[in-house]
Amino acid sequence: MMKLREIAQLIEGRVIGDDGIEVSGVSAFSESVEGDITFLSEGKLLRHANESKAAAVIVKEAIAGLDKPQVAVANPKLAFAQLLGHFYVKSIPCRGISDRAFVSESAVIGTNVTLYPFSYVADGATVGHDSVVYPGAFIGEKSVIGEGCLIYANVTVREGVTVGSRVIIHAGAVIGADGFGYVFDGQKHLKIPQVGGVIVEDDVEIGANATIDRATTGMTVIGRGAKIDNLVQIGHNVKIGRNAIVVAQVGIGGSSDIGDGVILAGQVGVADHTTIEAGTIIGAQSGIAGKAGKVKKGIYAGSPAMPISDFLKASNIYAKLPELRNKIRDLEKKIKSLGGHGMGSE
C-alpha cells in the first residue's frame, strides 16, 4: 500500500485531488479494480475515465471533470511501467548450484549464482555474479555470461559467445548457431565453416525461440539495450544497434547493419548486406529488398518497402482498383456502342 503523494514522488508527478488516498495495486485501464492506479494516454479513452473503478489515474495533463484523483506526469506510460516494477518486484532468490547441474571443472562461476538442475556449463565457460541459469540451459565452451543475467529454460548459448550483464534470454532461444553459409561446387552445397562468434552487449533482452547466428568470421553483435522479440532470426555477421527494437518474426539476412534505435515491426524481412540508418522505422510485414543497399532514416512500409507517404498513396489507389476496373469496362461498353473499338481490358 502507498499513499498517492508517495506515488507522485516516485514517478515525479503532480497530484490533482486527494493526495492521501491509499493505492494497493497497478493495472491497465480496462482491468482496474478498487484501490488500483491506472493510466490514460489515448484521447479516445478520456471520455470513459469516470467509468474506471481505479482509485486514481495517471495522466499527461489534468482532465477537467474527472471525479478521481490524478497524477500528472510527462510520460504516463513510462510512469505506469515504473509503478509496475515497484509494486510487483520479481524476486529471484539465489538457490546455489544444484547437484544435478553439470559444471565443468574449468568453468568459472561467480558469487550468488543459481544453476538449476540439468543446466550445463561447459569447459572454460564463465557465469557472472548474481546470474541465474534455468533447467536445460546450455552454456558452451569458453562462452561468457555476464553479471545479473537470466538464462531461462532450454536456452542454448553455443561456444565462443559473450553475453554482457543484465541480459535476459527467454526460453528456447539459440545464441551462436552456425550461420547459413554454403558454396555450390557444381554438384553439391559445401558448408562454409562458421568460425566467428556472437557478442550480446549489456541490458539486452532476447525473446523465446529467437535465433542469433554466429559470424562466419568476426562477430555478430547485438548492441546495448536492444530488445529482440520472440521468433526472430538474426543472420551471421549482423550488427544490431543500441536500443534497437526487433519485433516478432523478423528475419535479418547476413552482414546487415541495423542502426541505433531502429524499429523493425512484426514480420519485417531484411535482405543480406543491407544498412538501415539509425532512428529508422520499418512497418509490419515490410520487405527490404537486396538492392536497397542503404536505407536512409525515415519511416517505411510495404514490400518492397517505400517511404510511408508513398505507401499510403499506393494503398489508397490499390483499394480503388476494383472501382476503376468497373469504370473502364463501362467506358469500353460506351465506346463499342458508338461504333469504336474496345480497349481490350481482359
PLY file of the C-alpha trace (Angstrom):
ply
format ascii 1.0
element vertex 346
property float x
property float y
property float z
element edge 345
property int vertex1
property int vertex2
end_header
0.00 0.00 0.00
1.18 3.50 -0.83
-0.37 6.92 -0.44
-0.91 8.82 -3.67
1.53 11.52 -2.61
4.25 8.86 -2.25
3.48 7.53 -5.71
3.69 11.05 -7.13
7.15 11.46 -5.61
8.26 8.13 -7.04
7.22 8.98 -10.61
7.95 12.72 -10.32
4.33 13.69 -10.85
1.89 16.32 -9.56
-1.27 15.29 -7.69
-4.60 16.84 -8.62
-7.11 15.97 -5.90
-6.78 13.99 -2.68
-3.13 13.02 -2.27
-3.81 10.96 0.85
-5.75 8.09 -0.68
-4.29 4.60 -0.42
-3.23 2.72 -3.57
-2.89 -1.05 -3.37
-2.09 -2.05 -6.94
-1.40 -1.08 -10.55
-3.43 -2.21 -13.55
-4.37 -1.40 -17.12
-7.36 0.88 -17.61
-9.78 -1.85 -18.67
-8.73 -4.20 -15.87
-8.59 -1.82 -12.91
-10.33 -2.61 -9.63
-10.88 -0.62 -6.48
-7.63 0.55 -4.96
-5.67 0.42 -8.24
-3.92 3.21 -10.04
-4.10 3.19 -13.84
-3.07 5.49 -16.67
-4.60 7.30 -19.61
-2.54 8.17 -22.64
-5.01 7.96 -25.52
-7.57 10.67 -26.10
-10.26 8.17 -27.05
-10.20 6.79 -23.50
-10.72 10.09 -21.75
-14.49 10.07 -22.14
-14.58 6.73 -20.31
-12.27 7.79 -17.48
-15.03 8.06 -14.88
-16.21 4.53 -15.67
-12.99 3.01 -14.34
-13.03 1.51 -10.84
-9.46 2.70 -10.25
-8.77 4.86 -7.22
-6.51 7.24 -9.18
-5.36 7.89 -12.72
-2.00 8.85 -14.19
-2.43 11.49 -16.90
-0.28 13.72 -19.06
-2.33 16.81 -18.29
-5.13 17.42 -15.78
-8.54 16.29 -17.04
-11.44 18.55 -16.17
-14.50 16.76 -14.81
-12.68 13.60 -13.76
-14.03 12.50 -10.39
-10.85 10.70 -9.36
-7.51 11.99 -8.10
-4.99 12.39 -10.88
-1.20 12.34 -11.09
0.09 14.46 -13.96
3.41 13.34 -15.47
5.31 13.98 -18.68
5.05 10.35 -19.84
2.12 8.38 -18.35
3.12 5.08 -19.95
6.65 5.33 -18.56
5.29 6.16 -15.11
2.94 3.18 -15.35
5.87 0.88 -16.17
7.85 2.25 -13.23
4.98 1.56 -10.86
4.52 -1.98 -12.15
8.17 -2.61 -11.37
7.77 -1.09 -7.91
4.57 -2.91 -6.89
5.35 -6.26 -8.47
9.04 -6.82 -7.93
10.11 -10.19 -9.30
12.40 -11.58 -6.65
14.72 -14.36 -7.76
16.48 -15.78 -4.71
19.86 -17.42 -5.04
19.40 -21.18 -4.89
23.02 -22.08 -5.43
24.36 -24.76 -7.73
22.21 -27.86 -7.99
23.97 -31.20 -7.62
22.09 -32.19 -10.77
23.64 -29.37 -12.82
26.75 -30.16 -14.86
29.58 -27.70 -14.27
32.96 -28.29 -15.86
35.94 -28.20 -13.52
37.42 -25.48 -15.72
34.29 -23.31 -15.66
34.32 -20.07 -13.65
31.22 -19.45 -11.53
30.68 -16.10 -9.78
29.10 -15.45 -6.39
25.34 -15.76 -5.77
24.87 -17.74 -8.96
21.93 -20.12 -9.36
22.35 -23.15 -11.60
19.15 -25.18 -11.74
19.02 -28.95 -12.29
20.06 -30.15 -15.76
21.72 -26.88 -16.70
25.11 -27.41 -18.39
28.20 -25.20 -18.15
30.97 -26.39 -20.48
34.76 -26.23 -20.29
36.17 -22.75 -19.83
32.76 -21.08 -19.66
32.04 -18.24 -17.23
28.81 -17.39 -15.40
28.97 -13.99 -13.70
27.83 -12.88 -10.26
24.10 -12.96 -9.46
23.15 -14.72 -12.70
20.52 -17.45 -12.92
20.62 -20.38 -15.34
17.37 -22.35 -15.53
16.89 -26.09 -16.21
18.02 -27.42 -19.55
20.07 -24.35 -20.48
23.42 -24.97 -22.17
26.42 -22.65 -21.85
29.03 -23.67 -24.40
32.78 -23.91 -24.27
34.56 -20.64 -23.43
31.31 -18.67 -23.56
30.78 -15.86 -21.07
27.58 -14.95 -19.24
27.86 -11.57 -17.50
26.53 -10.42 -14.15
22.86 -10.35 -13.19
21.68 -12.32 -16.23
18.59 -14.52 -16.53
19.07 -17.50 -18.82
15.71 -19.26 -18.99
14.94 -22.93 -19.59
16.31 -24.69 -22.66
18.34 -21.73 -23.89
21.40 -22.69 -25.92
24.43 -20.42 -25.77
26.93 -22.03 -28.11
30.72 -21.91 -27.80
32.56 -18.62 -28.13
29.60 -16.39 -27.28
29.93 -13.37 -24.99
26.81 -12.19 -23.15
27.01 -8.91 -21.22
25.47 -8.01 -17.88
21.77 -7.78 -17.01
20.82 -9.69 -20.14
17.58 -11.70 -20.26
17.35 -14.63 -22.66
13.95 -16.31 -22.77
13.19 -19.99 -23.12
14.30 -21.84 -26.23
16.48 -19.10 -27.72
19.65 -20.19 -29.52
22.64 -17.86 -29.50
25.57 -18.78 -31.71
24.18 -21.41 -34.08
26.12 -21.71 -37.33
25.41 -19.05 -39.90
23.65 -20.18 -43.08
26.66 -20.27 -45.36
27.24 -22.65 -48.29
29.02 -22.62 -51.63
27.96 -24.75 -54.61
30.82 -26.70 -56.21
28.79 -27.76 -59.22
27.47 -30.92 -57.62
26.59 -30.15 -54.02
26.45 -27.39 -51.44
29.62 -27.23 -49.37
29.34 -25.81 -45.88
31.40 -22.68 -45.20
32.91 -23.11 -41.72
31.38 -20.64 -39.30
34.32 -19.80 -37.03
33.23 -16.43 -35.63
31.20 -15.68 -32.54
28.41 -13.55 -31.07
28.61 -10.56 -28.73
25.45 -9.61 -26.82
26.05 -6.33 -25.03
24.61 -5.20 -21.67
20.89 -4.77 -20.95
19.68 -6.73 -23.97
16.52 -8.86 -23.84
16.09 -11.76 -26.27
12.68 -13.38 -26.71
11.61 -17.02 -26.69
12.83 -19.16 -29.61
14.78 -16.30 -31.14
17.92 -17.33 -33.04
21.11 -15.32 -33.42
23.70 -16.91 -35.71
27.43 -16.78 -35.11
29.59 -14.91 -37.60
31.41 -16.66 -40.42
34.49 -14.78 -39.21
34.46 -11.91 -36.74
31.35 -11.27 -34.64
27.60 -10.95 -34.84
26.81 -8.05 -32.47
23.65 -7.16 -30.56
24.04 -3.62 -29.25
23.47 -2.45 -25.72
19.82 -2.09 -24.70
18.43 -3.76 -27.83
15.18 -5.70 -27.40
14.64 -8.79 -29.55
11.13 -10.29 -29.57
10.10 -13.95 -29.89
10.78 -15.95 -33.07
13.27 -13.51 -34.56
16.04 -14.75 -36.89
19.27 -12.75 -37.00
21.79 -13.95 -39.55
25.57 -14.22 -39.40
27.70 -11.07 -39.08
24.66 -8.85 -38.48
25.14 -5.74 -36.36
22.13 -4.61 -34.31
22.49 -1.08 -32.93
21.95 0.13 -29.40
18.34 0.34 -28.18
17.01 -1.14 -31.41
13.61 -2.87 -31.29
13.14 -6.04 -33.35
9.58 -7.38 -33.15
8.34 -10.95 -33.56
9.04 -12.99 -36.71
11.52 -10.53 -38.18
14.22 -12.09 -40.35
17.52 -10.28 -40.95
19.87 -11.52 -43.63
23.59 -11.92 -43.06
26.03 -8.99 -42.86
23.26 -6.40 -42.45
23.83 -3.34 -40.26
20.82 -2.16 -38.25
21.44 1.28 -36.74
20.88 2.57 -33.22
17.24 2.96 -32.23
15.87 1.31 -35.38
12.41 -0.28 -35.03
11.62 -3.32 -37.16
7.92 -4.17 -36.71
6.48 -7.68 -36.88
7.41 -9.92 -39.83
9.76 -7.47 -41.48
12.22 -9.12 -43.83
15.65 -7.58 -44.37
17.81 -8.93 -47.18
21.50 -9.55 -46.59
24.11 -6.78 -46.81
21.55 -4.06 -46.05
22.33 -0.99 -43.96
19.48 0.76 -42.14
20.30 4.17 -40.72
19.79 4.97 -37.04
16.28 6.02 -35.99
14.51 4.38 -38.93
11.11 2.68 -38.51
10.08 -0.19 -40.80
6.37 -1.07 -40.68
4.98 -4.56 -40.15
5.37 -7.13 -42.97
7.60 -4.83 -44.97
10.35 -6.21 -47.16
13.73 -4.55 -47.53
14.93 -5.90 -50.87
18.51 -6.87 -51.56
19.01 -3.94 -53.92
18.08 -1.48 -51.16
21.73 -1.15 -50.11
21.39 1.67 -47.61
18.04 2.71 -46.16
18.13 6.35 -45.13
16.50 7.47 -41.89
12.72 7.63 -42.20
9.52 5.63 -41.86
8.90 2.89 -44.41
6.19 0.34 -45.22
5.29 -2.16 -47.92
7.13 -4.86 -49.83
9.35 -3.71 -51.34
9.43 -1.03 -48.66
8.88 2.60 -49.63
8.53 5.86 -47.68
5.32 5.80 -45.64
3.77 8.72 -47.54
4.19 6.86 -50.85
2.92 3.63 -49.30
-0.27 5.31 -48.08
-0.92 6.82 -51.52
-0.29 3.47 -53.22
-2.54 1.66 -50.74
-5.32 4.14 -51.43
-5.00 3.55 -55.17
-4.85 -0.22 -54.72
-8.08 -0.19 -52.70
-9.81 1.64 -55.57
-8.67 -0.76 -58.32
-11.96 -2.73 -58.44
-13.89 0.51 -58.82
-11.52 1.75 -61.53
-11.80 -1.59 -63.38
-15.57 -1.27 -63.43
-15.32 2.27 -64.76
-13.01 1.10 -67.55
-15.48 -1.63 -68.50
-18.32 0.91 -68.59
-16.24 3.18 -70.84
-15.46 0.28 -73.18
-19.14 -0.54 -73.48
-19.91 3.10 -74.34
-17.15 3.17 -76.95
-18.44 -0.03 -78.55
-21.98 1.34 -78.59
-20.64 4.34 -80.53
-19.03 2.03 -83.05
-15.49 2.32 -81.72
-13.04 -0.41 -80.96
-12.62 -1.90 -77.47
-9.56 -1.26 -75.35
-9.02 -4.92 -74.51
-9.16 -4.87 -70.73
-9.11 -8.65 -70.45
0 1
1 2
2 3
3 4
4 5
5 6
6 7
7 8
8 9
9 10
10 11
11 12
12 13
13 14
14 15
15 16
16 17
17 18
18 19
19 20
20 21
21 22
22 23
23 24
24 25
25 26
26 27
27 28
28 29
29 30
30 31
31 32
32 33
33 34
34 35
35 36
36 37
37 38
38 39
39 40
40 41
41 42
42 43
43 44
44 45
45 46
46 47
47 48
48 49
49 50
50 51
51 52
52 53
53 54
54 55
55 56
56 57
57 58
58 59
59 60
60 61
61 62
62 63
63 64
64 65
65 66
66 67
67 68
68 69
69 70
70 71
71 72
72 73
73 74
74 75
75 76
76 77
77 78
78 79
79 80
80 81
81 82
82 83
83 84
84 85
85 86
86 87
87 88
88 89
89 90
90 91
91 92
92 93
93 94
94 95
95 96
96 97
97 98
98 99
99 100
100 101
101 102
102 103
103 104
104 105
105 106
106 107
107 108
108 109
109 110
110 111
111 112
112 113
113 114
114 115
115 116
116 117
117 118
118 119
119 120
120 121
121 122
122 123
123 124
124 125
125 126
126 127
127 128
128 129
129 130
130 131
131 132
132 133
133 134
134 135
135 136
136 137
137 138
138 139
139 140
140 141
141 142
142 143
143 144
144 145
145 146
146 147
147 148
148 149
149 150
150 151
151 152
152 153
153 154
154 155
155 156
156 157
157 158
158 159
159 160
160 161
161 162
162 163
163 164
164 165
165 166
166 167
167 168
168 169
169 170
170 171
171 172
172 173
173 174
174 175
175 176
176 177
177 178
178 179
179 180
180 181
181 182
182 183
183 184
184 185
185 186
186 187
187 188
188 189
189 190
190 191
191 192
192 193
193 194
194 195
195 196
196 197
197 198
198 199
199 200
200 201
201 202
202 203
203 204
204 205
205 206
206 207
207 208
208 209
209 210
210 211
211 212
212 213
213 214
214 215
215 216
216 217
217 218
218 219
219 220
220 221
221 222
222 223
223 224
224 225
225 226
226 227
227 228
228 229
229 230
230 231
231 232
232 233
233 234
234 235
235 236
236 237
237 238
238 239
239 240
240 241
241 242
242 243
243 244
244 245
245 246
246 247
247 248
248 249
249 250
250 251
251 252
252 253
253 254
254 255
255 256
256 257
257 258
258 259
259 260
260 261
261 262
262 263
263 264
264 265
265 266
266 267
267 268
268 269
269 270
270 271
271 272
272 273
273 274
274 275
275 276
276 277
277 278
278 279
279 280
280 281
281 282
282 283
283 284
284 285
285 286
286 287
287 288
288 289
289 290
290 291
291 292
292 293
293 294
294 295
295 296
296 297
297 298
298 299
299 300
300 301
301 302
302 303
303 304
304 305
305 306
306 307
307 308
308 309
309 310
310 311
311 312
312 313
313 314
314 315
315 316
316 317
317 318
318 319
319 320
320 321
321 322
322 323
323 324
324 325
325 326
326 327
327 328
328 329
329 330
330 331
331 332
332 333
333 334
334 335
335 336
336 337
337 338
338 339
339 340
340 341
341 342
342 343
343 344
344 345
